[in-house]
Amino acid sequence: MRKPVVAAVVGALALIAVAAAVGVGLKAATPAPAASAPSSPPPTTDRQAPAFASPRLYLDPNTEAAAAQKRLLALGDTAGAAVADQIAAVPTAVWLGEWFQGDRLVTELRNDITDARAQKATPVFVAYGIPNRDCGGYSKGGLAADQYLPWIRTMASTLQGSGAVVLLEPDSLAMLSSEKCAGSAEVRLPLLRSSVSILEGAGVATYLDGGNARWLSPDDQAAWLKRANIEEAHGFFTNVSNFDTTQRERDYAGRLSSKVGWKHYVIDVSRNGNGWTGTWCNPPGAALGQDPKVTEGSDGKLDALLWVKHPGVSDGSCNGGPAAGVWWQAGAEALVNGRDK
């Protein structure tokens, strides 16, 4: 990701820093109500074109891990550089927020599309500029309401024909259950509905916020998805910036899919190698998850396991970490070593 303003990116990449004090959001520790497992999806329900044009995922050469690897090598820290390189060598999503607007947004998208085509890979983007993003939490910010749809239209027109995938606004739906987001739904839901129409109308496969298995129940999350135009979207994503095991998220996503017309889904597995270890912020004992891969067409409604959150980037000033969004070498080493054990 090409970052024009480091401070802006630092603030926006603190995705999981939501209201831990009230026990809601991506860090909610209270399990969602249990639900019975759905039956297998009907075999003939798909009418959408495949989301992933290539089974290979785009490797962004400009991530925080890649920058850390170069910096550490220049300092002669070959061991530290090797750790950063293990993360930099894995495809991750490209995050887009208000720090990319107008010509800068077009340039960023075109650069990534060009690189992805050279790699014969599918680029995955995260749209992260919804008004009142994070409802005043660590990732607060976003575009003004009247700026949002023009921003989405620019994204859609630039990505048309590229084979790109867009994950539309982590936190945007499940967080609406929080008191601190009171009043946000009236602005947010119409923008999300229109965004789905705009992106899908341009042929860009779009996934909406599906929360995670420790947040809302499948019934409650499905209600939000329906209000956000899940019918027209390709599907939903789960576990973004979270740590739930892949199997737990698959079980949850399967139940959720059964309630929204058997829509497809993708799961963030970037840091879930050891599952939930008891805290949301730089949790001790966390580990890198499995390498991302596209499964569309071969594994039911699961389209891909992705690295959405960028491993090695701090969740916040907790458990020894620096400010949210800043590369944390010790944290990166812990994630790498956790998976190697």
Backbone torsions as a table, in degrees:
resi	resn	phi	psi	omega
1	MET	NA	127.4	179.4
2	ARG	-85.5	117.6	-169.4
3	LYS	-108.1	109.2	-179.2
4	PRO	-73.6	-32.6	-178.6
5	VAL	-134.1	109.4	-174.9
6	VAL	-59.2	-41.6	-176.7
7	ALA	-62.4	-36.8	179.9
8	ALA	-66.3	-42.0	-179.8
9	VAL	-68.4	-39.5	178.1
10	VAL	-56.3	-44.7	-178.5
11	GLY	-67.3	-39.2	-174.0
12	ALA	-78.1	-28.1	-178.5
13	LEU	-78.1	-0.8	175.5
14	ALA	-82.9	52.9	-171.7
15	LEU	-58.9	-40.0	-172.0
16	ILE	-86.1	-2.1	-179.7
17	ALA	-81.1	82.9	174.5
18	VAL	-116.4	-164.9	-163.6
19	ALA	-76.4	79.3	179.6
20	ALA	-65.7	-29.9	-176.0
21	ALA	-63.2	-27.7	178.8
22	VAL	-105.3	6.2	171.5
23	GLY	71.0	33.2	178.8
24	VAL	-125.9	175.1	176.1
25	GLY	85.2	-160.2	-174.7
26	LEU	-62.9	-18.0	-178.2
27	LYS	-98.0	1.3	-174.1
28	ALA	-55.5	127.7	-175.5
29	ALA	-94.0	-12.4	-178.5
30	THR	-81.5	122.3	-178.1
31	PRO	-62.7	146.3	174.9
32	ALA	-68.3	154.2	178.9
33	PRO	-55.4	143.2	-178.1
34	ALA	-68.5	149.9	176.9
35	ALA	-140.9	147.7	-179.2
36	SER	-70.4	147.6	-178.8
37	ALA	-67.2	139.9	-179.4
38	PRO	-76.2	161.6	172.1
39	SER	-71.7	168.3	-179.7
40	SER	-63.0	144.9	-179.2
41	PRO	-65.5	147.5	176.2
42	PRO	-57.1	140.1	-173.7
43	PRO	-73.8	-11.3	-173.6
44	THR	-121.2	28.7	-175.6
45	THR	-87.4	-17.3	-174.2
46	ASP	-76.0	127.8	174.6
47	ARG	-125.0	-0.9	-177.1
48	GLN	-92.6	152.1	173.1
49	ALA	-69.1	155.0	178.5
50	PRO	-56.7	143.8	-179.4
51	ALA	-78.1	-38.2	-173.2
52	PHE	-100.3	106.3	-176.8
53	ALA	-65.4	-29.7	177.9
54	SER	-130.3	141.9	176.1
55	PRO	-72.8	-8.9	176.2
56	ARG	-90.6	136.7	-179.1
57	LEU	-97.5	144.3	-176.7
58	TYR	-67.1	130.0	176.3
59	LEU	-99.9	105.0	179.5
60	ASP	-71.9	122.8	-179.0
61	PRO	-81.4	1.7	-172.5
62	ASN	-121.2	35.8	178.9
63	THR	-81.9	171.1	175.4
64	GLU	-61.3	-37.6	179.8
65	ALA	-65.6	-40.4	178.8
66	ALA	-64.5	-40.5	177.8
67	ALA	-65.1	-40.5	179.0
68	ALA	-64.4	-40.3	-179.9
69	GLN	-60.4	-44.4	179.5
70	LYS	-66.5	-41.9	-178.5
71	ARG	-64.6	-43.3	-178.7
72	LEU	-68.5	-36.4	176.1
73	LEU	-63.0	-41.5	179.5
74	ALA	-63.5	-28.0	178.5
75	LEU	-86.6	-3.2	-180.0
76	GLY	83.7	9.7	179.6
77	ASP	-90.2	81.3	-175.5
78	THR	-69.0	-34.2	179.7
79	ALA	-67.1	-45.2	177.9
80	GLY	-64.2	-39.1	178.8
81	ALA	-63.6	-36.0	179.6
82	ALA	-65.6	-37.4	177.1
83	VAL	-64.3	-49.4	179.6
84	ALA	-60.6	-36.3	-178.5
85	ASP	-66.8	-31.7	177.4
86	GLN	-62.0	-31.8	177.3
87	ILE	-84.2	-42.1	-178.5
88	ALA	-63.1	-23.5	-176.9
89	ALA	-81.6	-1.4	-176.2
90	VAL	-108.9	133.7	179.3
91	PRO	-60.9	134.0	176.2
92	THR	-131.1	161.7	178.2
93	ALA	-70.4	154.2	176.0
94	VAL	-100.6	122.1	-176.4
95	TRP	-91.2	134.2	-179.9
96	LEU	-125.2	128.3	177.8
97	GLY	-141.1	-160.5	-177.2
98	GLU	-66.1	-12.1	175.8
99	TRP	-72.7	-12.3	172.5
100	PHE	-116.9	106.1	177.9
101	GLN	-136.2	157.1	174.7
102	GLY	56.5	-133.1	-178.3
103	ASP	-62.3	-32.1	-180.0
104	ARG	-66.1	-38.8	177.0
105	LEU	-65.1	-46.3	-179.9
106	VAL	-60.3	-43.4	180.0
107	THR	-63.0	-44.4	179.1
108	GLU	-60.3	-47.7	-178.6
109	LEU	-63.5	-44.2	-179.5
110	ARG	-63.9	-39.5	178.0
111	ASN	-61.9	-45.2	-179.6
112	ASP	-67.5	-39.5	178.3
113	ILE	-62.2	-43.3	179.0
114	THR	-61.6	-46.0	178.9
115	ASP	-62.9	-41.6	-179.0
116	ALA	-65.1	-39.9	178.0
117	ARG	-64.0	-39.0	177.7
118	ALA	-63.3	-32.6	178.2
119	GLN	-85.3	-6.7	-173.8
120	LYS	54.5	48.4	-172.4
121	ALA	-127.9	161.7	175.4
122	THR	-91.9	120.9	175.0
123	PRO	-83.0	138.9	177.3
124	VAL	-114.9	122.7	179.9
125	PHE	-112.5	149.4	173.5
126	VAL	-113.4	115.1	173.1
127	ALA	-81.9	119.5	-172.2
128	TYR	-138.4	59.9	-177.9
129	GLY	-136.0	19.6	-176.5
130	ILE	-60.7	141.3	177.6
131	PRO	-55.7	141.3	-179.0
132	ASN	57.7	39.0	178.7
133	ARG	-53.5	134.3	178.3
134	ASP	66.0	6.1	174.3
135	CYS	48.2	45.5	175.2
136	GLY	89.7	5.7	179.1
137	GLY	-79.9	-162.6	-176.7
138	TYR	-61.4	-27.1	179.8
139	SER	-100.5	24.2	-177.3
140	LYS	-58.2	151.7	-179.2
141	GLY	142.8	-145.8	-178.9
142	GLY	104.3	175.8	-179.9
143	LEU	-84.9	161.9	171.0
144	ALA	-70.3	155.3	-176.4
145	ALA	-57.1	-39.2	-177.7
146	ASP	-79.0	-8.8	176.2
147	GLN	-91.9	-19.3	-165.8
148	TYR	-68.9	-51.3	-177.0
149	LEU	-67.4	-37.3	171.9
150	PRO	-59.0	-36.7	176.9
151	TRP	-63.3	-44.2	178.9
152	ILE	-65.9	-39.3	178.9
153	ARG	-63.6	-39.1	176.5
154	THR	-62.8	-43.4	178.2
155	MET	-60.6	-47.3	-176.8
156	ALA	-63.9	-46.4	-177.6
157	SER	-66.4	-33.9	179.8
158	THR	-74.4	-35.1	-177.7
159	LEU	-85.3	-11.4	-176.8
160	GLN	-55.8	128.4	179.9
161	GLY	81.7	1.9	-175.5
162	SER	-88.9	-16.8	-174.5
163	GLY	77.0	17.6	-177.4
164	ALA	-79.0	158.6	174.7
165	VAL	-116.7	140.0	178.3
166	VAL	-122.1	126.3	170.3
167	LEU	-94.4	113.0	-168.7
168	LEU	-91.4	101.6	166.2
169	GLU	62.2	77.7	169.5
170	PRO	-53.2	144.7	-179.2
171	ASP	78.4	-11.7	-166.6
172	SER	-69.2	-28.3	-177.4
173	LEU	-106.0	-55.1	-176.1
174	ALA	-59.6	-32.2	-178.5
175	MET	-70.7	-16.2	179.3
176	LEU	-63.9	-14.6	176.5
177	SER	-76.2	-9.9	-177.8
178	SER	-84.0	143.2	178.6
179	GLU	-60.9	-32.4	-177.1
180	LYS	-69.7	-13.3	178.4
181	CYS	-98.4	12.8	-178.8
182	ALA	-54.5	128.8	179.9
183	GLY	90.8	-12.9	-177.3
184	SER	-72.8	-30.8	-175.7
185	ALA	-59.6	-37.9	-176.7
186	GLU	-61.7	-32.1	177.4
187	VAL	-88.9	-42.4	-169.6
188	ARG	-72.3	-45.6	-173.7
189	LEU	-62.4	-45.2	176.4
190	PRO	-61.0	-36.2	178.6
191	LEU	-66.3	-40.9	178.5
192	LEU	-67.0	-43.0	178.5
193	ARG	-58.7	-46.6	179.6
194	SER	-66.2	-37.9	-179.3
195	SER	-63.0	-42.1	177.4
196	VAL	-58.8	-46.6	-179.5
197	SER	-61.6	-42.6	-178.6
198	ILE	-65.5	-49.3	-176.9
199	LEU	-68.2	-48.6	-180.0
200	GLU	-65.1	-33.8	176.8
201	GLY	-63.3	-26.1	176.7
202	ALA	-90.6	5.7	179.1
203	GLY	80.7	19.4	-179.6
204	VAL	-100.0	114.3	-179.8
205	ALA	-63.0	125.8	-171.2
206	THR	-124.1	134.1	178.7
207	TYR	-118.8	135.1	-179.8
208	LEU	-96.0	167.5	-177.6
209	ASP	-68.9	115.2	177.3
210	GLY	-104.0	9.9	178.9
211	GLY	65.1	-138.8	177.5
212	ASN	-159.7	173.4	-172.2
213	ALA	-68.5	-17.2	-179.4
214	ARG	-101.9	13.0	-173.8
215	TRP	-110.8	-102.9	-179.6
216	LEU	-89.8	160.9	174.4
217	SER	-70.7	157.3	176.0
218	PRO	-54.8	-37.8	179.0
219	ASP	-62.7	-46.9	-178.4
220	ASP	-67.6	-41.8	179.3
221	GLN	-66.0	-38.2	178.7
222	ALA	-61.5	-37.8	179.6
223	ALA	-61.9	-42.2	177.5
224	TRP	-66.4	-43.0	-179.7
225	LEU	-60.3	-40.8	179.6
226	LYS	-64.3	-36.4	179.2
227	ARG	-73.2	-15.9	-178.8
228	ALA	-101.8	10.1	175.4
229	ASN	80.0	39.8	176.9
230	ILE	-61.8	-26.5	-179.4
231	GLU	-57.7	-37.6	-177.5
232	GLU	-90.3	-20.1	179.9
233	ALA	-74.8	163.3	176.2
234	HIS	-71.0	-35.2	-179.7
235	GLY	174.0	-145.9	-177.4
236	PHE	-142.7	164.2	177.0
237	PHE	-118.4	155.1	176.6
238	THR	-135.7	161.3	170.6
239	ASN	69.2	17.9	-178.6
240	VAL	-63.3	126.1	-178.5
241	SER	62.7	18.9	179.4
242	ASN	-112.6	-176.4	-169.5
243	PHE	-127.9	7.7	-178.5
244	ASP	-62.6	147.6	178.9
245	THR	-62.8	154.5	-179.7
246	THR	-60.2	-41.2	-178.6
247	GLN	-65.1	-40.7	178.7
248	ARG	-63.0	-41.4	179.2
249	GLU	-68.9	-35.8	177.3
250	ARG	-64.7	-40.9	178.2
251	ASP	-61.7	-46.3	179.7
252	TYR	-64.6	-47.2	-177.5
253	ALA	-63.7	-35.3	176.8
254	GLY	-62.8	-42.7	177.0
255	ARG	-64.9	-41.3	179.4
256	LEU	-65.6	-42.6	179.2
257	SER	-58.1	-39.2	-178.0
258	SER	-65.4	-18.5	-177.6
259	LYS	-98.3	-6.0	-179.5
260	VAL	-127.5	40.1	174.8
261	GLY	76.2	28.2	180.0
262	TRP	57.1	44.6	175.9
263	LYS	-69.3	155.0	178.6
264	HIS	-76.7	167.8	180.0
265	TYR	-153.5	159.7	173.0
266	VAL	-127.3	156.1	-175.5
267	ILE	-128.5	134.8	173.3
268	ASP	-80.6	118.3	-179.1
269	VAL	-118.2	20.1	-171.2
270	SER	-62.1	-35.2	-174.4
271	ARG	-134.4	27.8	-173.2
272	ASN	-104.9	21.7	-176.3
273	GLY	-59.8	-31.7	177.8
274	ASN	-111.1	9.5	-179.6
275	GLY	69.0	-168.3	-180.0
276	TRP	-69.7	127.5	-177.8
277	THR	-114.7	14.2	169.8
278	GLY	111.8	-8.7	177.6
279	THR	-152.0	156.2	-176.0
280	TRP	-91.4	-20.8	-168.0
281	CYS	-106.7	108.6	-177.7
282	ASN	45.8	56.2	-172.0
283	PRO	-66.3	128.5	172.1
284	PRO	-60.8	140.8	178.1
285	GLY	90.1	-2.9	177.6
286	ALA	-72.6	159.2	-178.7
287	ALA	-145.5	154.1	173.0
288	LEU	-56.0	144.3	174.2
289	GLY	-85.1	-174.7	179.6
290	GLN	-66.3	159.7	177.7
291	ASP	-62.6	144.7	-179.6
292	PRO	-67.5	153.4	177.2
293	LYS	-159.4	152.7	175.2
294	VAL	-88.8	130.7	179.4
295	THR	-120.0	1.7	-175.1
296	GLU	-53.3	131.9	177.7
297	GLY	89.1	-7.7	-176.6
298	SER	-129.0	-5.8	-172.9
299	ASP	-142.4	54.7	178.8
300	GLY	64.5	-132.3	-177.2
301	LYS	-91.4	-4.4	175.7
302	LEU	-75.7	114.2	-178.0
303	ASP	-88.3	-33.5	-177.3
304	ALA	-166.6	151.2	165.3
305	LEU	-103.7	121.9	-170.2
306	LEU	-122.7	156.1	164.6
307	TRP	-98.1	99.3	-179.7
308	VAL	-92.6	-60.0	171.5
309	LYS	-64.1	143.5	179.9
310	HIS	-88.5	107.5	179.0
311	PRO	-59.3	144.4	-179.5
312	GLY	94.8	-11.2	177.0
313	VAL	-93.1	128.4	-174.7
314	SER	-63.5	145.0	174.1
315	ASP	-81.9	-17.8	-178.3
316	GLY	155.0	178.7	-177.0
317	SER	-80.7	72.3	-177.8
318	CYS	-147.4	152.5	179.1
319	ASN	49.1	38.9	174.9
320	GLY	87.0	0.6	-176.8
321	GLY	-85.8	161.1	174.5
322	PRO	-80.5	-168.5	-180.0
323	ALA	-60.4	154.4	-179.4
324	ALA	-57.3	137.0	177.2
325	GLY	89.4	-6.5	-178.1
326	VAL	-92.5	139.7	176.3
327	TRP	-60.1	133.3	-177.0
328	TRP	-126.1	101.7	-174.0
329	GLN	-62.9	-41.5	179.6
330	ALA	-63.7	-39.0	177.8
331	GLY	-66.4	-39.7	177.5
332	ALA	-62.3	-43.0	179.1
333	GLU	-62.7	-38.9	179.1
334	ALA	-64.5	-40.6	178.6
335	LEU	-65.2	-43.6	179.9
336	VAL	-67.0	-46.8	-179.4
337	ASN	-65.1	-34.3	178.3
338	GLY	-62.4	-38.0	179.2
339	ARG	-75.5	-31.7	-177.4
340	ASP	-73.8	-17.8	-177.4
341	LYS	-71.2	NA	NA
